[in-house]
Structure formats: structure tokens, C-alpha cells
Amino acid sequence: MSKPTVSAAGGAMPAEGHKTRRAALALFAGAPALAVLPGAALASTASPVHPDAALFAMRPAIDAADSDLEAALAALNPAEEAFFEKEPDRPKPPETILSAEERQAIDALRAASAKRGAPAPEWVAYEQAVQAYEREVERLHAECGVTAAQALEDAAQEAVNSVRDALVDTPAKTLVGLIFKARYAATHNPDEYDEVVVASIVDDLLAMAEGGDDD
């Protein structure tokens, strides 16, 4: 169930409102940057060094990190499929539905084991079977390429996160820079905005508003 969004009036906004906001941001992020710029912002783009040049310079790193993650996932999917075809069944815990006689015998055995400080034999066998299962899973992961592919995915995801953090830490100073961040926030999670980037956009807008108040 999706979380209700709080409206400006303080009430819960229905899911349709959230979808409308998302569509609006997607439209805003996808619009040509110059088409939505006021005259002052257009003038800033004509300067030799754009105020948001540091943000725009991140585009190659963003594209490279995204490409590496896509490649890692492309390698992981077939490796996992190969593993699933060979994956052994996980051991099941000892059966708990027993006859009265069996239960009495097990209770007596457990009592004797407890006196010696040892676990019940059936649970010892179960734990041993689980350990053997986990060793076999680890072996198959390596054999099928899952281990190597997961390492690639972890490294690629770390690179994506690093680039995202750099984007967040670099404040947007113009509307073009805000759009640059908005495009990232709208496209880098499949079903929702990147909330960290969205929060940075809010911070940037507030900083821009404060700067305007000082003028």
C-alpha cells in the first residue's frame, strides 16, 4: 500500500494527487531547459562559465556509473538463473507431528540429552544438514558466476551512489541546474523519485529564495 501524501492544507492527499505531482515533475524534468527559463536565467547561460557548470560536468560520470550497473545486472541475471536450476532443496526442521509413543521416546531422549548439556540428536542432524546446504549454495554461486556477478553489481551500485551523493552535495544555482537534478530524481528509481535528490532540490530552492531576499 502506498503511503498517503500530505497536502499543503495538512490533509492526506489521495494517490491520484501523488501521481499528478509525479507526472508534473516528469514533464518539468523532461522539458527542454531553455524553454522554461526566464530572461535572467537565459542571460546567465550566455556567460563563459555557467553557475551550474559543476553539476553539468557530472553527466559523463552519471552515464558511466549507470552503464556499469546495467552491465553488472545483465551479467547477474543469467548467473542467477543457472544457479536456480541447480539449487538444492533446503533441509526441513525435524517433524513435529508425532505419535504419543514417539513423543514420549523423544521427550525421554531430550531429557537425557539435557542432563548431559547436549542438544537433541534430530536437531544436531538438522543443523549439520543446513551447514552442508549452505556450503553447497556457496559452491554453486561460485560455479554459476553469481559470486563474481554480485561483486560487480555491488561495486557498480557503490559507484552510482557515490555519483548521486556528489550530485546532492553540489547545489543548483539556476533553474537549469534544478532541472538537471530533477531529471536524475525522476529517472533513477523505477517506481518513485529519488528522495535524497528531491530533498536537495528543495534545499537548493530555499537557498535561491534566501539569496533573492537579500537582493
ChimeraX commands (.cxc) that place a marker at each C-alpha (Angstrom):
marker #1 position 0.00,0.00,0.00 radius 0.5
marker #1 position 1.41,3.38,-0.98 radius 0.5
marker #1 position 1.82,5.98,1.73 radius 0.5
marker #1 position -0.62,8.91,1.60 radius 0.5
marker #1 position 0.96,12.22,0.65 radius 0.5
marker #1 position 0.25,15.23,2.87 radius 0.5
marker #1 position -1.17,18.21,1.02 radius 0.5
marker #1 position -0.29,21.83,1.68 radius 0.5
marker #1 position -3.52,22.15,3.64 radius 0.5
marker #1 position -2.38,19.49,6.06 radius 0.5
marker #1 position -4.70,16.67,4.93 radius 0.5
marker #1 position -3.84,13.41,3.26 radius 0.5
marker #1 position -3.53,13.72,-0.50 radius 0.5
marker #1 position -5.03,10.78,-2.46 radius 0.5
marker #1 position -2.85,8.54,-4.60 radius 0.5
marker #1 position -4.16,10.31,-7.70 radius 0.5
marker #1 position -2.70,13.57,-6.44 radius 0.5
marker #1 position 0.67,11.95,-5.89 radius 0.5
marker #1 position 0.58,10.57,-9.44 radius 0.5
marker #1 position -0.30,14.05,-10.74 radius 0.5
marker #1 position 2.68,15.54,-8.90 radius 0.5
marker #1 position 4.93,12.83,-10.28 radius 0.5
marker #1 position 3.67,13.45,-13.82 radius 0.5
marker #1 position 4.21,17.17,-13.36 radius 0.5
marker #1 position 7.78,16.70,-12.20 radius 0.5
marker #1 position 8.45,14.25,-15.03 radius 0.5
marker #1 position 7.11,16.82,-17.50 radius 0.5
marker #1 position 9.18,19.54,-15.84 radius 0.5
marker #1 position 12.30,17.37,-15.88 radius 0.5
marker #1 position 11.79,16.29,-19.47 radius 0.5
marker #1 position 11.15,19.75,-20.89 radius 0.5
marker #1 position 13.93,21.48,-22.84 radius 0.5
marker #1 position 15.80,23.53,-20.29 radius 0.5
marker #1 position 15.79,26.79,-22.26 radius 0.5
marker #1 position 12.05,26.55,-22.90 radius 0.5
marker #1 position 11.25,27.17,-19.24 radius 0.5
marker #1 position 13.89,29.74,-18.39 radius 0.5
marker #1 position 13.05,33.35,-17.59 radius 0.5
marker #1 position 15.06,36.12,-19.21 radius 0.5
marker #1 position 17.52,36.49,-16.33 radius 0.5
marker #1 position 18.31,32.81,-16.36 radius 0.5
marker #1 position 18.77,32.86,-20.13 radius 0.5
marker #1 position 21.29,35.61,-19.73 radius 0.5
marker #1 position 23.23,33.52,-17.24 radius 0.5
marker #1 position 23.56,30.67,-19.76 radius 0.5
marker #1 position 25.37,33.01,-22.13 radius 0.5
marker #1 position 28.17,33.63,-19.66 radius 0.5
marker #1 position 31.50,31.87,-20.29 radius 0.5
marker #1 position 31.19,29.79,-17.10 radius 0.5
marker #1 position 27.68,28.69,-16.22 radius 0.5
marker #1 position 26.83,28.90,-12.49 radius 0.5
marker #1 position 25.88,25.22,-12.59 radius 0.5
marker #1 position 28.88,24.08,-14.62 radius 0.5
marker #1 position 29.95,21.76,-11.77 radius 0.5
marker #1 position 26.60,19.96,-11.98 radius 0.5
marker #1 position 26.67,19.60,-15.76 radius 0.5
marker #1 position 30.23,18.24,-15.58 radius 0.5
marker #1 position 28.84,15.23,-13.71 radius 0.5
marker #1 position 26.97,13.94,-16.77 radius 0.5
marker #1 position 29.81,11.66,-18.00 radius 0.5
marker #1 position 30.24,10.16,-14.52 radius 0.5
marker #1 position 26.48,9.61,-14.18 radius 0.5
marker #1 position 26.27,7.91,-17.57 radius 0.5
marker #1 position 29.32,5.75,-16.87 radius 0.5
marker #1 position 28.02,4.63,-13.47 radius 0.5
marker #1 position 24.59,3.82,-14.92 radius 0.5
marker #1 position 26.16,1.88,-17.79 radius 0.5
marker #1 position 28.36,-0.16,-15.43 radius 0.5
marker #1 position 25.36,-1.01,-13.24 radius 0.5
marker #1 position 23.31,-2.12,-16.25 radius 0.5
marker #1 position 26.18,-4.33,-17.40 radius 0.5
marker #1 position 26.56,-5.85,-13.94 radius 0.5
marker #1 position 22.83,-6.64,-13.76 radius 0.5
marker #1 position 22.94,-8.12,-17.24 radius 0.5
marker #1 position 25.67,-10.48,-16.07 radius 0.5
marker #1 position 23.93,-11.31,-12.79 radius 0.5
marker #1 position 20.57,-12.36,-14.24 radius 0.5
marker #1 position 21.78,-15.38,-16.28 radius 0.5
marker #1 position 24.13,-16.41,-13.46 radius 0.5
marker #1 position 21.21,-16.49,-11.02 radius 0.5
marker #1 position 19.09,-18.44,-13.49 radius 0.5
marker #1 position 21.85,-21.04,-13.83 radius 0.5
marker #1 position 22.07,-21.29,-10.03 radius 0.5
marker #1 position 18.31,-21.70,-9.60 radius 0.5
marker #1 position 18.38,-24.67,-11.95 radius 0.5
marker #1 position 20.93,-26.39,-9.70 radius 0.5
marker #1 position 19.90,-25.09,-6.29 radius 0.5
marker #1 position 19.38,-27.92,-3.80 radius 0.5
marker #1 position 16.36,-28.14,-1.52 radius 0.5
marker #1 position 16.85,-26.54,1.85 radius 0.5
marker #1 position 16.70,-29.04,4.73 radius 0.5
marker #1 position 13.48,-29.06,6.71 radius 0.5
marker #1 position 13.39,-28.94,10.51 radius 0.5
marker #1 position 12.61,-32.17,12.34 radius 0.5
marker #1 position 9.00,-33.31,12.03 radius 0.5
marker #1 position 6.90,-32.09,14.94 radius 0.5
marker #1 position 3.76,-34.21,14.29 radius 0.5
marker #1 position 4.46,-37.41,16.19 radius 0.5
marker #1 position 2.54,-40.27,17.73 radius 0.5
marker #1 position 2.18,-40.42,21.50 radius 0.5
marker #1 position 4.77,-43.20,21.75 radius 0.5
marker #1 position 7.26,-41.35,19.56 radius 0.5
marker #1 position 6.75,-38.18,21.54 radius 0.5
marker #1 position 7.38,-39.98,24.81 radius 0.5
marker #1 position 10.55,-41.54,23.42 radius 0.5
marker #1 position 11.79,-38.18,22.13 radius 0.5
marker #1 position 10.94,-36.46,25.39 radius 0.5
marker #1 position 12.93,-39.08,27.27 radius 0.5
marker #1 position 15.84,-38.67,24.86 radius 0.5
marker #1 position 15.73,-34.91,25.20 radius 0.5
marker #1 position 15.66,-35.16,28.97 radius 0.5
marker #1 position 18.69,-37.42,28.90 radius 0.5
marker #1 position 20.47,-35.07,26.48 radius 0.5
marker #1 position 19.61,-32.06,28.62 radius 0.5
marker #1 position 21.23,-33.68,31.61 radius 0.5
marker #1 position 24.40,-34.05,29.58 radius 0.5
marker #1 position 24.05,-30.48,28.25 radius 0.5
marker #1 position 23.73,-31.69,24.64 radius 0.5
marker #1 position 21.00,-30.79,22.10 radius 0.5
marker #1 position 18.56,-33.37,20.82 radius 0.5
marker #1 position 20.08,-35.63,18.13 radius 0.5
marker #1 position 17.49,-34.72,15.50 radius 0.5
marker #1 position 18.36,-31.04,15.83 radius 0.5
marker #1 position 22.07,-31.80,15.65 radius 0.5
marker #1 position 21.43,-33.64,12.39 radius 0.5
marker #1 position 19.29,-30.78,11.12 radius 0.5
marker #1 position 21.95,-28.15,11.87 radius 0.5
marker #1 position 24.56,-30.28,10.14 radius 0.5
marker #1 position 22.31,-30.60,7.09 radius 0.5
marker #1 position 21.79,-26.83,7.00 radius 0.5
marker #1 position 25.52,-26.21,7.14 radius 0.5
marker #1 position 26.07,-28.67,4.30 radius 0.5
marker #1 position 23.32,-26.94,2.30 radius 0.5
marker #1 position 24.88,-23.52,2.82 radius 0.5
marker #1 position 28.30,-24.80,1.71 radius 0.5
marker #1 position 26.74,-26.25,-1.44 radius 0.5
marker #1 position 24.93,-23.00,-2.18 radius 0.5
marker #1 position 28.18,-21.08,-1.81 radius 0.5
marker #1 position 29.92,-23.53,-4.15 radius 0.5
marker #1 position 27.17,-23.28,-6.75 radius 0.5
marker #1 position 27.19,-19.49,-6.53 radius 0.5
marker #1 position 30.86,-19.51,-7.46 radius 0.5
marker #1 position 30.39,-22.18,-10.13 radius 0.5
marker #1 position 27.49,-20.39,-11.83 radius 0.5
marker #1 position 29.13,-16.97,-11.69 radius 0.5
marker #1 position 26.73,-15.49,-9.13 radius 0.5
marker #1 position 29.51,-14.60,-6.69 radius 0.5
marker #1 position 31.52,-12.70,-9.29 radius 0.5
marker #1 position 28.43,-11.01,-10.75 radius 0.5
marker #1 position 27.25,-9.90,-7.32 radius 0.5
marker #1 position 30.66,-8.39,-6.63 radius 0.5
marker #1 position 30.40,-6.44,-9.89 radius 0.5
marker #1 position 26.90,-5.29,-9.02 radius 0.5
marker #1 position 28.00,-4.17,-5.53 radius 0.5
marker #1 position 30.89,-2.16,-7.00 radius 0.5
marker #1 position 28.67,-0.63,-9.68 radius 0.5
marker #1 position 25.96,0.28,-7.16 radius 0.5
marker #1 position 28.57,1.88,-4.93 radius 0.5
marker #1 position 29.72,3.99,-7.88 radius 0.5
marker #1 position 26.13,5.03,-8.64 radius 0.5
marker #1 position 25.62,6.00,-5.00 radius 0.5
marker #1 position 28.88,7.96,-4.98 radius 0.5
marker #1 position 27.86,9.95,-8.06 radius 0.5
marker #1 position 24.39,10.53,-6.60 radius 0.5
marker #1 position 25.94,11.81,-3.36 radius 0.5
marker #1 position 28.17,14.20,-5.32 radius 0.5
marker #1 position 25.10,15.45,-7.18 radius 0.5
marker #1 position 23.27,16.03,-3.89 radius 0.5
marker #1 position 26.25,17.85,-2.38 radius 0.5
marker #1 position 26.53,20.23,-5.35 radius 0.5
marker #1 position 23.87,22.94,-5.01 radius 0.5
marker #1 position 21.94,24.04,-8.09 radius 0.5
marker #1 position 22.12,27.80,-8.59 radius 0.5
marker #1 position 19.82,28.25,-11.60 radius 0.5
marker #1 position 16.63,26.75,-12.95 radius 0.5
marker #1 position 18.67,24.78,-15.47 radius 0.5
marker #1 position 20.58,23.19,-12.61 radius 0.5
marker #1 position 17.35,22.34,-10.79 radius 0.5
marker #1 position 16.05,20.66,-13.95 radius 0.5
marker #1 position 19.29,18.68,-14.21 radius 0.5
marker #1 position 18.73,17.34,-10.69 radius 0.5
marker #1 position 15.01,16.80,-11.30 radius 0.5
marker #1 position 15.74,14.62,-14.33 radius 0.5
marker #1 position 18.03,12.49,-12.21 radius 0.5
marker #1 position 15.48,12.19,-9.39 radius 0.5
marker #1 position 12.71,11.23,-11.83 radius 0.5
marker #1 position 14.62,8.58,-13.79 radius 0.5
marker #1 position 16.96,6.74,-11.41 radius 0.5
marker #1 position 14.37,4.81,-9.42 radius 0.5
marker #1 position 11.88,2.68,-11.36 radius 0.5
marker #1 position 8.76,3.40,-9.28 radius 0.5
marker #1 position 9.43,6.53,-7.27 radius 0.5
marker #1 position 11.51,9.66,-7.03 radius 0.5
marker #1 position 15.00,9.54,-5.59 radius 0.5
marker #1 position 14.01,11.14,-2.29 radius 0.5
marker #1 position 17.54,12.23,-1.41 radius 0.5
marker #1 position 17.91,14.17,-4.65 radius 0.5
marker #1 position 14.42,15.63,-4.28 radius 0.5
marker #1 position 15.34,16.86,-0.79 radius 0.5
marker #1 position 18.45,18.51,-2.22 radius 0.5
marker #1 position 16.31,20.28,-4.83 radius 0.5
marker #1 position 14.13,21.67,-2.04 radius 0.5
marker #1 position 17.25,22.83,-0.19 radius 0.5
marker #1 position 18.57,24.47,-3.35 radius 0.5
marker #1 position 15.27,26.27,-3.98 radius 0.5
marker #1 position 15.19,27.59,-0.42 radius 0.5
marker #1 position 18.81,28.77,-0.74 radius 0.5
marker #1 position 17.99,30.52,-4.01 radius 0.5
marker #1 position 14.95,32.17,-2.39 radius 0.5
marker #1 position 17.05,33.37,0.54 radius 0.5
marker #1 position 19.61,34.79,-1.86 radius 0.5
marker #1 position 16.87,36.64,-3.71 radius 0.5
marker #1 position 15.55,38.08,-0.45 radius 0.5
marker #1 position 18.98,39.55,0.26 radius 0.5
marker #1 position 18.98,41.49,-3.03 radius 0.5
marker link #1:1,2 radius 0.2
marker link #1:2,3 radius 0.2
marker link #1:3,4 radius 0.2
marker link #1:4,5 radius 0.2
marker link #1:5,6 radius 0.2
marker link #1:6,7 radius 0.2
marker link #1:7,8 radius 0.2
marker link #1:8,9 radius 0.2
marker link #1:9,10 radius 0.2
marker link #1:10,11 radius 0.2
marker link #1:11,12 radius 0.2
marker link #1:12,13 radius 0.2
marker link #1:13,14 radius 0.2
marker link #1:14,15 radius 0.2
marker link #1:15,16 radius 0.2
marker link #1:16,17 radius 0.2
marker link #1:17,18 radius 0.2
marker link #1:18,19 radius 0.2
marker link #1:19,20 radius 0.2
marker link #1:20,21 radius 0.2
marker link #1:21,22 radius 0.2
marker link #1:22,23 radius 0.2
marker link #1:23,24 radius 0.2
marker link #1:24,25 radius 0.2
marker link #1:25,26 radius 0.2
marker link #1:26,27 radius 0.2
marker link #1:27,28 radius 0.2
marker link #1:28,29 radius 0.2
marker link #1:29,30 radius 0.2
marker link #1:30,31 radius 0.2
marker link #1:31,32 radius 0.2
marker link #1:32,33 radius 0.2
marker link #1:33,34 radius 0.2
marker link #1:34,35 radius 0.2
marker link #1:35,36 radius 0.2
marker link #1:36,37 radius 0.2
marker link #1:37,38 radius 0.2
marker link #1:38,39 radius 0.2
marker link #1:39,40 radius 0.2
marker link #1:40,41 radius 0.2
marker link #1:41,42 radius 0.2
marker link #1:42,43 radius 0.2
marker link #1:43,44 radius 0.2
marker link #1:44,45 radius 0.2
marker link #1:45,46 radius 0.2
marker link #1:46,47 radius 0.2
marker link #1:47,48 radius 0.2
marker link #1:48,49 radius 0.2
marker link #1:49,50 radius 0.2
marker link #1:50,51 radius 0.2
marker link #1:51,52 radius 0.2
marker link #1:52,53 radius 0.2
marker link #1:53,54 radius 0.2
marker link #1:54,55 radius 0.2
marker link #1:55,56 radius 0.2
marker link #1:56,57 radius 0.2
marker link #1:57,58 radius 0.2
marker link #1:58,59 radius 0.2
marker link #1:59,60 radius 0.2
marker link #1:60,61 radius 0.2
marker link #1:61,62 radius 0.2
marker link #1:62,63 radius 0.2
marker link #1:63,64 radius 0.2
marker link #1:64,65 radius 0.2
marker link #1:65,66 radius 0.2
marker link #1:66,67 radius 0.2
marker link #1:67,68 radius 0.2
marker link #1:68,69 radius 0.2
marker link #1:69,70 radius 0.2
marker link #1:70,71 radius 0.2
marker link #1:71,72 radius 0.2
marker link #1:72,73 radius 0.2
marker link #1:73,74 radius 0.2
marker link #1:74,75 radius 0.2
marker link #1:75,76 radius 0.2
marker link #1:76,77 radius 0.2
marker link #1:77,78 radius 0.2
marker link #1:78,79 radius 0.2
marker link #1:79,80 radius 0.2
marker link #1:80,81 radius 0.2
marker link #1:81,82 radius 0.2
marker link #1:82,83 radius 0.2
marker link #1:83,84 radius 0.2
marker link #1:84,85 radius 0.2
marker link #1:85,86 radius 0.2
marker link #1:86,87 radius 0.2
marker link #1:87,88 radius 0.2
marker link #1:88,89 radius 0.2
marker link #1:89,90 radius 0.2
marker link #1:90,91 radius 0.2
marker link #1:91,92 radius 0.2
marker link #1:92,93 radius 0.2
marker link #1:93,94 radius 0.2
marker link #1:94,95 radius 0.2
marker link #1:95,96 radius 0.2
marker link #1:96,97 radius 0.2
marker link #1:97,98 radius 0.2
marker link #1:98,99 radius 0.2
marker link #1:99,100 radius 0.2
marker link #1:100,101 radius 0.2
marker link #1:101,102 radius 0.2
marker link #1:102,103 radius 0.2
marker link #1:103,104 radius 0.2
marker link #1:104,105 radius 0.2
marker link #1:105,106 radius 0.2
marker link #1:106,107 radius 0.2
marker link #1:107,108 radius 0.2
marker link #1:108,109 radius 0.2
marker link #1:109,110 radius 0.2
marker link #1:110,111 radius 0.2
marker link #1:111,112 radius 0.2
marker link #1:112,113 radius 0.2
marker link #1:113,114 radius 0.2
marker link #1:114,115 radius 0.2
marker link #1:115,116 radius 0.2
marker link #1:116,117 radius 0.2
marker link #1:117,118 radius 0.2
marker link #1:118,119 radius 0.2
marker link #1:119,120 radius 0.2
marker link #1:120,121 radius 0.2
marker link #1:121,122 radius 0.2
marker link #1:122,123 radius 0.2
marker link #1:123,124 radius 0.2
marker link #1:124,125 radius 0.2
marker link #1:125,126 radius 0.2
marker link #1:126,127 radius 0.2
marker link #1:127,128 radius 0.2
marker link #1:128,129 radius 0.2
marker link #1:129,130 radius 0.2
marker link #1:130,131 radius 0.2
marker link #1:131,132 radius 0.2
marker link #1:132,133 radius 0.2
marker link #1:133,134 radius 0.2
marker link #1:134,135 radius 0.2
marker link #1:135,136 radius 0.2
marker link #1:136,137 radius 0.2
marker link #1:137,138 radius 0.2
marker link #1:138,139 radius 0.2
marker link #1:139,140 radius 0.2
marker link #1:140,141 radius 0.2
marker link #1:141,142 radius 0.2
marker link #1:142,143 radius 0.2
marker link #1:143,144 radius 0.2
marker link #1:144,145 radius 0.2
marker link #1:145,146 radius 0.2
marker link #1:146,147 radius 0.2
marker link #1:147,148 radius 0.2
marker link #1:148,149 radius 0.2
marker link #1:149,150 radius 0.2
marker link #1:150,151 radius 0.2
marker link #1:151,152 radius 0.2
marker link #1:152,153 radius 0.2
marker link #1:153,154 radius 0.2
marker link #1:154,155 radius 0.2
marker link #1:155,156 radius 0.2
marker link #1:156,157 radius 0.2
marker link #1:157,158 radius 0.2
marker link #1:158,159 radius 0.2
marker link #1:159,160 radius 0.2
marker link #1:160,161 radius 0.2
marker link #1:161,162 radius 0.2
marker link #1:162,163 radius 0.2
marker link #1:163,164 radius 0.2
marker link #1:164,165 radius 0.2
marker link #1:165,166 radius 0.2
marker link #1:166,167 radius 0.2
marker link #1:167,168 radius 0.2
marker link #1:168,169 radius 0.2
marker link #1:169,170 radius 0.2
marker link #1:170,171 radius 0.2
marker link #1:171,172 radius 0.2
marker link #1:172,173 radius 0.2
marker link #1:173,174 radius 0.2
marker link #1:174,175 radius 0.2
marker link #1:175,176 radius 0.2
marker link #1:176,177 radius 0.2
marker link #1:177,178 radius 0.2
marker link #1:178,179 radius 0.2
marker link #1:179,180 radius 0.2
marker link #1:180,181 radius 0.2
marker link #1:181,182 radius 0.2
marker link #1:182,183 radius 0.2
marker link #1:183,184 radius 0.2
marker link #1:184,185 radius 0.2
marker link #1:185,186 radius 0.2
marker link #1:186,187 radius 0.2
marker link #1:187,188 radius 0.2
marker link #1:188,189 radius 0.2
marker link #1:189,190 radius 0.2
marker link #1:190,191 radius 0.2
marker link #1:191,192 radius 0.2
marker link #1:192,193 radius 0.2
marker link #1:193,194 radius 0.2
marker link #1:194,195 radius 0.2
marker link #1:195,196 radius 0.2
marker link #1:196,197 radius 0.2
marker link #1:197,198 radius 0.2
marker link #1:198,199 radius 0.2
marker link #1:199,200 radius 0.2
marker link #1:200,201 radius 0.2
marker link #1:201,202 radius 0.2
marker link #1:202,203 radius 0.2
marker link #1:203,204 radius 0.2
marker link #1:204,205 radius 0.2
marker link #1:205,206 radius 0.2
marker link #1:206,207 radius 0.2
marker link #1:207,208 radius 0.2
marker link #1:208,209 radius 0.2
marker link #1:209,210 radius 0.2
marker link #1:210,211 radius 0.2
marker link #1:211,212 radius 0.2
marker link #1:212,213 radius 0.2
marker link #1:213,214 radius 0.2
marker link #1:214,215 radius 0.2
view
